[in-house]
Amino acid sequence: MRIEADLDLCQGHAVCQDEAPDVFTVPKRGTVEILDATPDPSLHAEVRRAVKYCPAQALFLSEDTAG
């Protein structure tokens, strides 16, 4: 799994941070920062929720086929 963000769409709601705090952070008056673009499989469910519930639909997943 690889995470990407469209910073032009991000509105800084921080829902992603609430769902997956080990993967996302959103500074006050800022846009999402991805802390780990290829998270451990143990975090995939949290990341999928973060993507699903993003109000601005600014997060995207791609499946990592390497390895």
C-alpha positions, 0 to 999 in steps of 0.5 A: 500500500502506498498513500498519496495526498492531493494538497490542493484538495486537502482542507486540514480537517484532520480526520485522517490524523484522528483515524491513523495518527501514526501515519498522518499529521495535520498542523494547525492551519495546515494540510496533511503530512504523510508520516509513512507513505508505505505503512506497515500492514498492521496499519492498513485498516486505519489508513483505509478508514482515513481515506474513506472518511476524508471530507475533501477526498484528498487521500489516495491509495495504490497497491504496492506491487514491489517486493 
